[in-house]
Amino acid sequence: MTKIRFAALAAIILTTGVAAFAQQSAVTLDGKAITVKYAPAAVQDRKIFGTLHTDADIVFKGVAVPAGNYSLYVLVAADKWQLIVNKQTGPKAANYDPKLDVGRVSMVMAKAPAPVETSRLALTKVAAMAAKIEIAWENVVATTQFHLDRVAGDSEW
């Protein structure tokens, strides 16, 4: 049986409306900003709080996310993490409500080169209209890509 941490859902929580963000990561795709702000979590306390803001419609592996503000949650299991995009924002987002999910995206798992005591999140541009979210924590690096929501025949994706 796979053990899931944080009372089923938020070993990593990225939510809108938290007052003190220590870190930020951003990318610009086709002139549109995508930003995540978060408070890094130590392995001991198991929580990260932050925000996702996108000026453009984006798509994560088939999950369409319109421009706006969102909460992100990461469902953490030993061998598989899922990024959850959720419409709930503000202080209420601290209590995850699955009915407000935009969608869930599987993350690609890799072993961290060294243990990561305090979590790190980075947005990195991978193409003119595509980027990835990378979360490093404990002994794992999990990533998922997204791209601007353009025509279905976008040759770059």
C-alpha positions as protocol buffer text, in pm:
chain_id: "A"
residue {
  index: 1
  type: MET
  ca { x: 0 y: 0 z: 0 }
}
residue {
  index: 2
  type: THR
  ca { x: 130 y: 344 z: -94 }
}
residue {
  index: 3
  type: LYS
  ca { x: 165 y: 580 z: 200 }
}
residue {
  index: 4
  type: ILE
  ca { x: 25 y: 926 z: 133 }
}
residue {
  index: 5
  type: ARG
  ca { x: 152 y: 1209 z: 351 }
}
residue {
  index: 6
  type: PHE
  ca { x: -27 y: 1518 z: 493 }
}
residue {
  index: 7
  type: ALA
  ca { x: -356 y: 1379 z: 584 }
}
residue {
  index: 8
  type: ALA
  ca { x: -406 y: 1275 z: 229 }
}
residue {
  index: 9
  type: LEU
  ca { x: -331 y: 1595 z: 53 }
}
residue {
  index: 10
  type: ALA
  ca { x: -99 y: 1874 z: 121 }
}
residue {
  index: 11
  type: ALA
  ca { x: 251 y: 1775 z: 193 }
}
residue {
  index: 12
  type: ILE
  ca { x: 285 y: 2061 z: -44 }
}
residue {
  index: 13
  type: ILE
  ca { x: 8 y: 2319 z: -54 }
}
residue {
  index: 14
  type: LEU
  ca { x: 22 y: 2624 z: -274 }
}
residue {
  index: 15
  type: THR
  ca { x: -273 y: 2847 z: -191 }
}
residue {
  index: 16
  type: THR
  ca { x: -379 y: 3201 z: -268 }
}
residue {
  index: 17
  type: GLY
  ca { x: -416 y: 3457 z: 7 }
}
residue {
  index: 18
  type: VAL
  ca { x: -136 y: 3372 z: 247 }
}
residue {
  index: 19
  type: ALA
  ca { x: 32 y: 3686 z: 381 }
}
residue {
  index: 20
  type: ALA
  ca { x: 404 y: 3608 z: 398 }
}
residue {
  index: 21
  type: PHE
  ca { x: 562 y: 3457 z: 88 }
}
residue {
  index: 22
  type: ALA
  ca { x: 934 y: 3404 z: 106 }
}
residue {
  index: 23
  type: GLN
  ca { x: 993 y: 3279 z: -249 }
}
residue {
  index: 24
  type: GLN
  ca { x: 867 y: 3347 z: -599 }
}
residue {
  index: 25
  type: SER
  ca { x: 929 y: 3188 z: -936 }
}
residue {
  index: 26
  type: ALA
  ca { x: 803 y: 3324 z: -1268 }
}
residue {
  index: 27
  type: VAL
  ca { x: 826 y: 3272 z: -1642 }
}
residue {
  index: 28
  type: THR
  ca { x: 708 y: 3477 z: -1937 }
}
residue {
  index: 29
  type: LEU
  ca { x: 561 y: 3296 z: -2235 }
}
residue {
  index: 30
  type: ASP
  ca { x: 468 y: 3498 z: -2543 }
}
residue {
  index: 31
  type: GLY
  ca { x: 462 y: 3815 z: -2327 }
}
residue {
  index: 32
  type: LYS
  ca { x: 233 y: 3660 z: -2063 }
}
residue {
  index: 33
  type: ALA
  ca { x: 349 y: 3614 z: -1702 }
}
residue {
  index: 34
  type: ILE
  ca { x: 298 y: 3296 z: -1500 }
}
residue {
  index: 35
  type: THR
  ca { x: 399 y: 3331 z: -1135 }
}
residue {
  index: 36
  type: VAL
  ca { x: 406 y: 3108 z: -830 }
}
residue {
  index: 37
  type: LYS
  ca { x: 468 y: 3255 z: -485 }
}
residue {
  index: 38
  type: TYR
  ca { x: 521 y: 3020 z: -193 }
}
residue {
  index: 39
  type: ALA
  ca { x: 663 y: 2981 z: 156 }
}
residue {
  index: 40
  type: PRO
  ca { x: 920 y: 2698 z: 155 }
}
residue {
  index: 41
  type: ALA
  ca { x: 845 y: 2406 z: 383 }
}
residue {
  index: 42
  type: ALA
  ca { x: 1097 y: 2228 z: 598 }
}
residue {
  index: 43
  type: VAL
  ca { x: 1076 y: 1850 z: 605 }
}
residue {
  index: 44
  type: GLN
  ca { x: 963 y: 1878 z: 967 }
}
residue {
  index: 45
  type: ASP
  ca { x: 648 y: 2087 z: 915 }
}
residue {
  index: 46
  type: ARG
  ca { x: 537 y: 1948 z: 577 }
}
residue {
  index: 47
  type: LYS
  ca { x: 357 y: 2261 z: 450 }
}
residue {
  index: 48
  type: ILE
  ca { x: 422 y: 2511 z: 171 }
}
residue {
  index: 49
  type: PHE
  ca { x: 184 y: 2797 z: 103 }
}
residue {
  index: 50
  type: GLY
  ca { x: 179 y: 3006 z: -213 }
}
residue {
  index: 51
  type: THR
  ca { x: -13 y: 3130 z: -516 }
}
residue {
  index: 52
  type: LEU
  ca { x: -39 y: 3056 z: -886 }
}
residue {
  index: 53
  type: HIS
  ca { x: -123 y: 3347 z: -1112 }
}
residue {
  index: 54
  type: THR
  ca { x: -135 y: 3321 z: -1489 }
}
residue {
  index: 55
  type: ASP
  ca { x: -197 y: 3607 z: -1733 }
}
residue {
  index: 56
  type: ALA
  ca { x: -271 y: 3354 z: -2009 }
}
residue {
  index: 57
  type: ASP
  ca { x: -475 y: 3041 z: -2056 }
}
residue {
  index: 58
  type: ILE
  ca { x: -243 y: 2744 z: -2002 }
}
residue {
  index: 59
  type: VAL
  ca { x: -267 y: 2365 z: -2037 }
}
residue {
  index: 60
  type: PHE
  ca { x: -106 y: 2095 z: -1821 }
}
residue {
  index: 61
  type: LYS
  ca { x: -121 y: 1760 z: -2002 }
}
residue {
  index: 62
  type: GLY
  ca { x: -481 y: 1810 z: -2109 }
}
residue {
  index: 63
  type: VAL
  ca { x: -594 y: 2010 z: -1803 }
}
residue {
  index: 64
  type: ALA
  ca { x: -697 y: 2354 z: -1933 }
}
residue {
  index: 65
  type: VAL
  ca { x: -642 y: 2639 z: -1685 }
}
residue {
  index: 66
  type: PRO
  ca { x: -791 y: 2977 z: -1783 }
}
residue {
  index: 67
  type: ALA
  ca { x: -602 y: 3296 z: -1698 }
}
residue {
  index: 68
  type: GLY
  ca { x: -647 y: 3389 z: -1332 }
}
residue {
  index: 69
  type: ASN
  ca { x: -554 y: 3288 z: -976 }
}
residue {
  index: 70
  type: TYR
  ca { x: -551 y: 2934 z: -843 }
}
residue {
  index: 71
  type: SER
  ca { x: -450 y: 2716 z: -555 }
}
residue {
  index: 72
  type: LEU
  ca { x: -215 y: 2429 z: -625 }
}
residue {
  index: 73
  type: TYR
  ca { x: -194 y: 2117 z: -415 }
}
residue {
  index: 74
  type: VAL
  ca { x: 43 y: 1828 z: -459 }
}
residue {
  index: 75
  type: LEU
  ca { x: -84 y: 1484 z: -370 }
}
residue {
  index: 76
  type: VAL
  ca { x: 231 y: 1315 z: -243 }
}
residue {
  index: 77
  type: ALA
  ca { x: 272 y: 938 z: -254 }
}
residue {
  index: 78
  type: ALA
  ca { x: 592 y: 737 z: -234 }
}
residue {
  index: 79
  type: ASP
  ca { x: 611 y: 667 z: -607 }
}
residue {
  index: 80
  type: LYS
  ca { x: 372 y: 915 z: -770 }
}
residue {
  index: 81
  type: TRP
  ca { x: 289 y: 1282 z: -714 }
}
residue {
  index: 82
  type: GLN
  ca { x: -7 y: 1465 z: -867 }
}
residue {
  index: 83
  type: LEU
  ca { x: -37 y: 1840 z: -916 }
}
residue {
  index: 84
  type: ILE
  ca { x: -391 y: 1953 z: -839 }
}
residue {
  index: 85
  type: VAL
  ca { x: -513 y: 2286 z: -979 }
}
residue {
  index: 86
  type: ASN
  ca { x: -802 y: 2420 z: -771 }
}
residue {
  index: 87
  type: LYS
  ca { x: -1028 y: 2725 z: -817 }
}
residue {
  index: 88
  type: GLN
  ca { x: -1055 y: 2802 z: -445 }
}
residue {
  index: 89
  type: THR
  ca { x: -837 y: 3095 z: -341 }
}
residue {
  index: 90
  type: GLY
  ca { x: -787 y: 3311 z: -35 }
}
residue {
  index: 91
  type: PRO
  ca { x: -784 y: 3188 z: 325 }
}
residue {
  index: 92
  type: LYS
  ca { x: -1049 y: 2922 z: 254 }
}
residue {
  index: 93
  type: ALA
  ca { x: -802 y: 2744 z: 23 }
}
residue {
  index: 94
  type: ALA
  ca { x: -615 y: 2620 z: 331 }
}
residue {
  index: 95
  type: ASN
  ca { x: -898 y: 2363 z: 353 }
}
residue {
  index: 96
  type: TYR
  ca { x: -881 y: 2165 z: 30 }
}
residue {
  index: 97
  type: ASP
  ca { x: -1217 y: 2120 z: -147 }
}
residue {
  index: 98
  type: PRO
  ca { x: -1195 y: 1862 z: -428 }
}
residue {
  index: 99
  type: LYS
  ca { x: -1525 y: 1986 z: -576 }
}
residue {
  index: 100
  type: LEU
  ca { x: -1336 y: 2298 z: -689 }
}
residue {
  index: 101
  type: ASP
  ca { x: -1060 y: 2112 z: -876 }
}
residue {
  index: 102
  type: VAL
  ca { x: -986 y: 2228 z: -1229 }
}
residue {
  index: 103
  type: GLY
  ca { x: -794 y: 1904 z: -1275 }
}
residue {
  index: 104
  type: ARG
  ca { x: -511 y: 1673 z: -1167 }
}
residue {
  index: 105
  type: VAL
  ca { x: -183 y: 1620 z: -1349 }
}
residue {
  index: 106
  type: SER
  ca { x: 68 y: 1337 z: -1296 }
}
residue {
  index: 107
  type: MET
  ca { x: 419 y: 1458 z: -1222 }
}
residue {
  index: 108
  type: VAL
  ca { x: 739 y: 1298 z: -1349 }
}
residue {
  index: 109
  type: MET
  ca { x: 938 y: 1167 z: -1054 }
}
residue {
  index: 110
  type: ALA
  ca { x: 1317 y: 1163 z: -1017 }
}
residue {
  index: 111
  type: LYS
  ca { x: 1559 y: 1116 z: -732 }
}
residue {
  index: 112
  type: ALA
  ca { x: 1707 y: 1439 z: -596 }
}
residue {
  index: 113
  type: PRO
  ca { x: 2088 y: 1447 z: -627 }
}
residue {
  index: 114
  type: ALA
  ca { x: 2106 y: 1531 z: -256 }
}
residue {
  index: 115
  type: PRO
  ca { x: 1842 y: 1551 z: 20 }
}
residue {
  index: 116
  type: VAL
  ca { x: 1638 y: 1873 z: 7 }
}
residue {
  index: 117
  type: GLU
  ca { x: 1558 y: 1982 z: 364 }
}
residue {
  index: 118
  type: THR
  ca { x: 1362 y: 2295 z: 266 }
}
residue {
  index: 119
  type: SER
  ca { x: 1139 y: 2260 z: -39 }
}
residue {
  index: 120
  type: ARG
  ca { x: 1213 y: 2446 z: -361 }
}
residue {
  index: 121
  type: LEU
  ca { x: 979 y: 2527 z: -646 }
}
residue {
  index: 122
  type: ALA
  ca { x: 1090 y: 2661 z: -982 }
}
residue {
  index: 123
  type: LEU
  ca { x: 918 y: 2759 z: -1304 }
}
residue {
  index: 124
  type: THR
  ca { x: 1150 y: 2712 z: -1602 }
}
residue {
  index: 125
  type: LYS
  ca { x: 1088 y: 2800 z: -1965 }
}
residue {
  index: 126
  type: VAL
  ca { x: 1143 y: 2495 z: -2188 }
}
residue {
  index: 127
  type: ALA
  ca { x: 1026 y: 2640 z: -2523 }
}
residue {
  index: 128
  type: ALA
  ca { x: 887 y: 2968 z: -2658 }
}
residue {
  index: 129
  type: MET
  ca { x: 536 y: 2878 z: -2540 }
}
residue {
  index: 130
  type: ALA
  ca { x: 604 y: 2607 z: -2281 }
}
residue {
  index: 131
  type: ALA
  ca { x: 748 y: 2579 z: -1930 }
}
residue {
  index: 132
  type: LYS
  ca { x: 770 y: 2335 z: -1642 }
}
residue {
  index: 133
  type: ILE
  ca { x: 703 y: 2338 z: -1270 }
}
residue {
  index: 134
  type: GLU
  ca { x: 972 y: 2160 z: -1071 }
}
residue {
  index: 135
  type: ILE
  ca { x: 931 y: 2081 z: -702 }
}
residue {
  index: 136
  type: ALA
  ca { x: 1230 y: 1950 z: -507 }
}
residue {
  index: 137
  type: TRP
  ca { x: 1172 y: 1817 z: -158 }
}
residue {
  index: 138
  type: GLU
  ca { x: 1327 y: 1551 z: 63 }
}
residue {
  index: 139
  type: ASN
  ca { x: 1474 y: 1300 z: -184 }
}
residue {
  index: 140
  type: VAL
  ca { x: 1243 y: 1375 z: -479 }
}
residue {
  index: 141
  type: VAL
  ca { x: 1230 y: 1612 z: -774 }
}
residue {
  index: 142
  type: ALA
  ca { x: 885 y: 1615 z: -938 }
}
residue {
  index: 143
  type: THR
  ca { x: 809 y: 1801 z: -1260 }
}
residue {
  index: 144
  type: THR
  ca { x: 524 y: 1865 z: -1497 }
}
residue {
  index: 145
  type: GLN
  ca { x: 511 y: 2076 z: -1811 }
}
residue {
  index: 146
  type: PHE
  ca { x: 251 y: 2323 z: -1930 }
}
residue {
  index: 147
  type: HIS
  ca { x: 207 y: 2538 z: -2238 }
}
residue {
  index: 148
  type: LEU
  ca { x: 2 y: 2832 z: -2353 }
}
residue {
  index: 149
  type: ASP
  ca { x: -343 y: 2724 z: -2465 }
}
residue {
  index: 150
  type: ARG
  ca { x: -325 y: 2786 z: -2837 }
}
residue {
  index: 151
  type: VAL
  ca { x: -466 y: 2601 z: -3137 }
}
residue {
  index: 152
  type: ALA
  ca { x: -463 y: 2223 z: -3114 }
}
residue {
  index: 153
  type: GLY
  ca { x: -207 y: 2201 z: -3394 }
}
residue {
  index: 154
  type: ASP
  ca { x: 58 y: 2401 z: -3205 }
}
residue {
  index: 155
  type: SER
  ca { x: 377 y: 2263 z: -3360 }
}
residue {
  index: 156
  type: GLU
  ca { x: 580 y: 2344 z: -3052 }
}
residue {
  index: 157
  type: TRP
  ca { x: 392 y: 2109 z: -2820 }
}
